[in-house]
Amino acid sequence: MKFKKTVLNNGLTIITAPMPSSPTVTVLTLTSAGADYETPENNGISHFLEHMLFKGTETRTCADINIELDSAGATSNAFTGNAYTGYYSKAHYKKLPVLLDVITDMYLNAKLPEDDIEKEKGVILEEINMYEDLPARKVGNVLETLMFKGNAAGMPILGPAENIKKFDRDTFVKYREEHYVAEGTTVIVAGNFDQPEVLREVKKKFKDISTGKKGKKSKTKIKLDGPKMAMEYKKSDQSHLRFGFHAFKGDDKRVPVLKLLSVILGGGMSSRLFTEMRDNRGLCYYTGSGVYSTSDRGVLSIRSGVGNGKLEESVEVIMDECRKLCNEEVTQKELKKAKDYLIGNIAMNLESSDDIAEFLGLQEVVYKDIKRVTDKFSAVREVTAKDIQKMAKYIFKNERLNFAVVGPLKDDKKIKKLLKF
């Protein structure tokens, strides 16, 4: 994968990744703004602002934006995370001028009309309600609040309803002025295009972007004081559970080991958890594990949805599978399978222009450092069985353990007794 990183004098970062054989091109504009940059008073503003950038600019109405992108045959959307907000559009490579013009216009010239802010409040509140009604999703928020209480990392990306209701136009203008500046902006173009021409166009379109000082995000302070448990009562036919183990930040050299540990434990239908919980015991429909990491923290999580009467047994099984990884080395056959699975997944996530844009852009925004795919593959291949066992012993400790459940559980005493290594 070839790419070029260019930092302009005003602080704007441009990443170009030519893919000559690609039939498409993607324009992605990222800003270092998300829940990590918020306070309890403005929690939810990053995501709400993401919605508002589609509501019109000085020269385009909301309808104009939608019609122009649809007429280009484009796929367009936006997303907000803890450390970033992104706006993208992907289409046939010949439509690049349209994509670049619309996305940059939205990013730089959104009008933020007061009337649209009031209407969009209803949209955001219904989005919050939607996820509240999805316990498999809700349990993730419960876990994050438990693990990062007192930190921005523990606040929901959508924010609380009371914040959404009180935001006014001044809130949006102030936040945008603080974060949508050259120093905090990265523009990524990936696909079939002429690189020198694209660089010239991006430079021209962003020549007047604000060069104000970028707002900082708060540091996450981790307390290893587990095991901890949080439960939220919800009448349902299942109990949705989530384990979270404090790990380390995403640019740590041990991340490939942690990801392989996660694959062995709960990656794919031949993983230990899937085999034991679903195939052997019939406890669940879904189960798995994953690694989430950012610039100042990381989590190994385990998830499942089980029958209400099977919660205790499920917790016992998961804890037992974690202990086995601490006590026994994985076989070379299982380790090779895990490596092939992880490398294959990385490769499949880089098939198209939007995949490449996100891969490059998020590394730049979160870590200010872009690792090549070949380096990631090499790091995975170098992991040994002893590394996996050492990692298991490091991660699976009482003080790192957090557990959340959403369902009709009323008494947590029996479950708490099981949460010990």
C-alpha positions in Angstrom: 0.0 0.0 0.0 1.5 3.3 -1.1 0.6 6.6 0.5 1.9 10.1 1.0 1.6 12.2 4.0 1.8 16.0 3.5 1.6 18.6 6.3 0.9 22.1 5.1 2.3 25.2 6.7 -1.1 26.0 8.3 -1.0 22.6 10.1 -3.4 20.7 7.9 -2.5 17.1 7.2 -3.2 15.5 3.8 -2.9 11.8 3.1 -3.1 10.5 -0.4 -3.2 6.8 -1.3 -3.3 6.1 -5.0 -5.0 2.9 -6.1 -4.7 2.9 -9.9 -6.7 -0.2 -10.5 -9.6 0.8 -8.2 -12.9 1.8 -9.9 -13.7 4.1 -6.9 -12.3 6.9 -4.9 -13.0 8.0 -1.3 -12.7 11.4 0.3 -12.6 11.3 4.1 -12.2 14.3 6.3 -11.3 13.7 10.0 -11.1 16.0 12.9 -9.6 15.2 16.4 -12.9 15.6 18.2 -15.0 13.1 20.0 -16.2 12.1 23.4 -12.7 12.3 24.8 -12.6 16.0 24.0 -15.9 16.7 25.8 -16.9 17.6 29.4 -19.9 16.4 31.3 -21.6 19.7 30.4 -21.2 19.3 26.6 -21.1 15.5 26.4 -22.7 14.6 23.1 -21.8 17.7 21.2 -19.3 16.0 18.9 -21.9 13.5 17.6 -24.6 16.2 17.4 -22.3 18.5 15.4 -21.6 15.6 13.0 -25.4 15.5 12.2 -25.5 19.3 11.8 -22.8 19.4 9.1 -25.3 17.8 6.7 -27.9 20.6 7.2 -26.5 23.0 4.7 -23.7 25.5 3.9 -23.5 29.0 2.6 -24.1 27.8 -1.0 -25.9 24.4 -0.5 -29.1 23.5 1.3 -29.5 20.1 3.0 -31.5 18.9 0.0 -28.7 20.2 -2.4 -26.1 18.1 -0.5 -28.2 15.0 -0.7 -29.2 15.4 -4.3 -25.7 16.2 -5.4 -24.1 13.2 -3.7 -26.9 10.8 -4.8 -26.6 12.1 -8.4 -22.9 11.2 -8.3 -23.9 7.6 -7.2 -22.0 8.2 -4.0 -22.1 6.4 -0.7 -21.8 9.1 2.0 -22.0 9.1 5.8 -20.3 10.3 8.9 -19.2 8.8 12.2 -18.1 9.9 15.7 -15.8 8.0 18.0 -14.1 8.8 21.3 -11.2 10.5 19.6 -12.4 11.5 16.1 -15.3 12.6 13.9 -15.2 11.7 10.2 -17.1 12.7 7.1 -16.7 10.7 3.9 -18.1 10.0 0.5 -17.2 7.2 -2.0 -18.1 7.0 -5.7 -16.8 6.2 -9.1 -13.3 7.8 -9.5 -14.6 10.2 -12.2 -16.8 11.8 -9.6 -13.9 12.8 -7.4 -14.3 16.6 -8.0 -17.9 16.4 -6.8 -17.0 14.4 -3.7 -14.1 16.7 -2.8 -16.2 19.9 -3.3 -19.2 18.7 -1.3 -17.3 17.2 1.7 -15.0 20.1 2.1 -17.9 22.6 1.8 -19.8 20.8 4.6 -16.7 20.7 6.8 -15.7 24.3 6.3 -18.9 26.2 5.7 -21.8 24.6 7.6 -24.3 27.2 8.6 -25.7 25.5 11.7 -29.2 27.0 11.5 -31.0 27.3 14.8 -34.3 25.9 13.4 -32.5 22.7 12.2 -30.7 22.3 15.5 -34.1 22.2 17.3 -35.5 19.7 14.8 -32.4 17.5 15.0 -32.7 17.3 18.7 -35.7 15.0 18.2 -33.6 12.8 15.8 -30.7 12.5 18.4 -33.1 11.7 21.2 -34.7 9.0 19.2 -31.3 7.6 18.3 -30.5 7.5 22.1 -33.9 5.7 22.7 -33.1 3.2 19.9 -29.9 2.1 21.5 -31.5 2.1 25.0 -33.9 -0.5 23.6 -31.0 -2.7 22.3 -29.5 -4.4 25.4 -26.7 -6.0 23.4 -25.5 -2.5 22.6 -26.5 -0.9 25.9 -24.3 -3.3 27.9 -21.2 -1.8 26.2 -22.1 1.6 27.5 -22.6 0.2 31.0 -19.2 -1.5 30.9 -17.4 1.7 29.7 -19.0 3.8 32.5 -17.9 1.1 35.0 -14.3 0.9 33.7 -13.7 4.7 33.2 -15.9 6.4 35.8 -14.8 10.0 36.3 -13.1 10.1 32.8 -14.4 11.4 29.5 -13.8 7.8 28.3 -16.7 6.7 30.5 -19.2 9.1 28.9 -21.5 8.0 26.1 -20.7 9.3 22.6 -24.4 10.2 22.0 -24.4 12.1 25.3 -27.3 12.2 27.9 -30.7 13.4 26.8 -30.6 16.4 29.1 -27.5 17.7 27.3 -29.1 17.3 23.9 -32.2 19.3 24.9 -30.2 22.3 26.2 -27.6 22.7 23.4 -28.0 25.9 21.4 -26.3 27.4 18.3 -23.6 29.0 20.4 -22.6 25.6 21.9 -22.0 24.3 18.4 -20.1 27.4 17.1 -17.8 27.4 20.1 -17.0 23.7 19.9 -16.4 23.9 16.1 -14.1 26.9 16.5 -12.1 25.0 19.1 -11.7 21.7 17.2 -12.4 22.1 13.4 -9.0 23.8 12.9 -6.1 23.1 10.5 -4.0 21.5 13.3 -6.8 19.0 14.1 -7.9 18.2 10.6 -6.7 15.4 8.3 -8.0 15.0 4.7 -7.6 11.5 3.2 -8.1 10.7 -0.5 -7.8 7.0 -1.5 -8.5 5.4 -4.8 -8.0 6.1 -8.5 -6.8 9.7 -8.9 -3.9 11.9 -10.0 -1.9 12.6 -6.9 -0.4 16.0 -7.7 -3.8 17.3 -8.9 -5.5 16.2 -5.7 -2.9 17.8 -3.5 -3.3 21.1 -5.3 -7.1 20.9 -5.0 -7.1 20.1 -1.3 -4.6 22.9 -0.6 -6.8 25.3 -2.5 -10.0 24.3 -0.8 -8.5 24.5 2.7 -6.4 27.6 2.3 -8.8 29.6 4.6 -9.4 27.0 7.3 -9.0 28.4 10.8 -5.5 28.1 12.2 -6.6 28.5 15.8 -5.1 26.5 18.6 -6.5 23.0 18.8 -8.5 22.0 21.9 -7.0 19.3 24.0 -8.5 16.1 25.2 -8.4 15.0 28.9 -6.1 12.3 30.0 -7.7 9.0 31.0 -6.8 7.9 34.6 -7.1 4.2 35.0 -7.8 2.6 38.4 -7.0 -1.1 38.6 -9.4 -1.8 41.5 -11.4 -4.8 40.2 -13.1 -7.0 40.2 -16.0 -4.7 39.6 -19.6 -5.3 38.5 -22.4 -3.2 37.2 -25.9 -4.3 36.3 -28.8 -2.6 34.7 -32.2 -4.1 35.1 -34.2 -4.6 31.9 -37.1 -7.0 31.4 -36.0 -9.2 28.5 -35.7 -12.9 27.5 -31.9 -12.7 27.6 -29.1 -11.4 29.8 -26.5 -9.6 27.8 -23.1 -9.7 29.4 -19.8 -8.0 28.8 -16.4 -8.6 30.4 -13.8 -5.8 30.1 -10.1 -6.2 31.1 -7.9 -3.1 31.3 -5.1 -3.5 28.8 -2.8 -0.9 27.2 -2.9 1.9 24.6 -3.1 1.1 20.9 0.5 1.8 19.9 2.0 -0.5 22.5 4.2 -3.3 21.0 2.2 -5.9 22.9 -1.0 -5.2 20.9 -0.5 -8.0 18.3 -0.1 -10.5 21.2 -3.3 -9.3 22.8 -5.2 -9.5 19.6 -4.1 -13.1 19.0 -5.1 -13.9 22.5 -8.5 -12.5 21.7 -8.8 -14.5 18.5 -8.0 -17.7 20.3 -10.5 -16.9 23.0 -13.4 -15.6 20.9 -12.5 -14.9 17.3 -14.5 -16.9 14.8 -16.6 -20.0 14.9 -13.7 -22.3 15.9 -12.7 -20.1 18.9 -12.7 -21.6 22.4 -15.7 -19.6 23.6 -17.8 -20.2 20.5 -17.0 -23.9 20.6 -17.7 -24.3 24.3 -20.6 -21.9 24.9 -22.5 -22.4 21.6 -21.5 -25.7 20.1 -20.9 -27.8 23.2 -23.4 -26.3 25.7 -26.0 -24.4 23.7 -25.8 -21.4 26.0 -26.0 -18.6 23.5 -26.5 -17.5 19.9 -23.6 -15.0 19.9 -20.3 -14.9 21.8 -16.9 -13.5 21.1 -14.1 -11.2 22.2 -12.3 -8.2 20.8 -9.7 -5.6 21.5 -10.4 -1.9 21.6 -7.6 0.6 22.0 -6.8 4.3 21.6 -4.0 6.6 22.4 -4.2 6.3 26.2 -6.1 3.1 27.0 -7.0 -0.3 25.9 -9.6 -3.0 26.7 -9.9 -6.7 26.0 -13.7 -7.4 26.0 -15.7 -10.6 26.0 -19.4 -10.5 25.0 -22.4 -12.8 24.9 -26.2 -12.9 25.2 -27.5 -15.9 27.2 -30.8 -17.2 28.6 -31.6 -15.6 31.9 -31.3 -19.0 33.7 -27.9 -19.6 32.1 -26.1 -16.5 33.2 -24.2 -18.1 36.1 -23.1 -21.1 34.0 -22.0 -18.7 31.2 -19.9 -16.6 33.5 -18.3 -19.8 34.9 -17.4 -21.0 31.4 -15.9 -17.7 30.3 -13.8 -17.4 33.5 -12.7 -21.0 33.1 -11.6 -20.4 29.5 -9.5 -17.4 30.6 -7.9 -19.5 33.3 -6.9 -22.2 30.8 -5.0 -19.6 28.7 -3.1 -18.7 31.8 -2.3 -22.2 32.8 -1.5 -23.9 29.5 0.4 -22.9 26.4 -1.7 -23.0 23.2 -0.6 -25.5 20.6 1.3 -24.5 17.5 -1.7 -25.6 15.4 -4.1 -23.3 17.3 -1.6 -20.4 17.2 -1.1 -20.7 13.5 -4.9 -20.8 12.9 -5.2 -17.6 15.0 -2.4 -15.9 13.1 -4.0 -16.8 9.7 -7.4 -15.6 11.0 -6.1 -12.2 12.2 -3.9 -11.6 9.1 -6.8 -12.6 6.8 -9.2 -10.2 8.6 -6.7 -7.3 8.4 -6.3 -8.0 4.7 -10.1 -8.2 4.0 -10.6 -4.9 5.8 -8.4 -3.2 3.2 -10.1 -4.2 0.0 -11.6 -1.0 -1.1 -10.9 2.8 -1.2 -13.0 3.6 1.9 -11.2 0.8 3.8 -7.8 2.3 2.9 -8.9 5.8 3.8 -10.1 4.8 7.2 -7.1 2.6 7.9 -4.7 5.5 7.2 -6.8 8.3 8.6 -7.6 6.8 12.0 -4.0 5.9 12.6 -2.9 9.4 11.8 -5.6 11.1 13.9 -5.3 8.8 17.0 -1.6 8.1 17.0 0.1 10.5 14.6 1.9 7.5 13.2 0.9 5.2 10.4 2.0 1.6 10.5 2.3 -0.2 7.1 0.2 -3.3 6.6 3.3 -5.4 6.1 4.7 -4.3 9.5 1.4 -5.4 11.1 1.6 -8.8 9.5 5.2 -9.2 10.6 4.4 -8.3 14.2 1.6 -11.0 14.2 3.8 -13.7 12.7 6.5 -13.1 15.4 4.2 -14.0 18.4 5.0 -17.2 20.2 2.9 -19.5 22.4 4.9 -18.3 25.4 3.9 -14.8 24.5 0.2 -15.7 24.5 0.4 -17.4 27.9 2.4 -14.5 29.4 -0.2 -12.1 28.1 -3.0 -14.1 29.5 -1.4 -14.0 33.0 -0.9 -10.3 32.6 -4.5 -9.5 31.5 -6.6 -12.0 33.4 -6.2 -10.7 36.9 -8.8 -9.6 39.5 -7.7 -6.0 39.5 -8.2 -5.7 35.7 -11.6 -7.4 35.7 -14.8 -5.6 35.0 -18.2 -7.1 34.3 -21.5 -5.6 33.1 -24.9 -7.2 32.5 -28.1 -5.9 31.2 -31.2 -8.0 31.8 -33.7 -9.0 34.4 -31.1 -9.8 37.0 -32.1 -8.5 40.5 -29.5 -10.1 42.8 -25.8 -9.9 41.8 -24.3 -11.8 44.8 -24.0 -15.2 43.1 -22.4 -13.6 40.0 -19.9 -11.5 42.1 -18.7 -14.7 43.7 -17.7 -16.1 40.3 -15.7 -13.0 39.3 -12.4 -14.1 40.8 -9.2 -15.7 39.3 
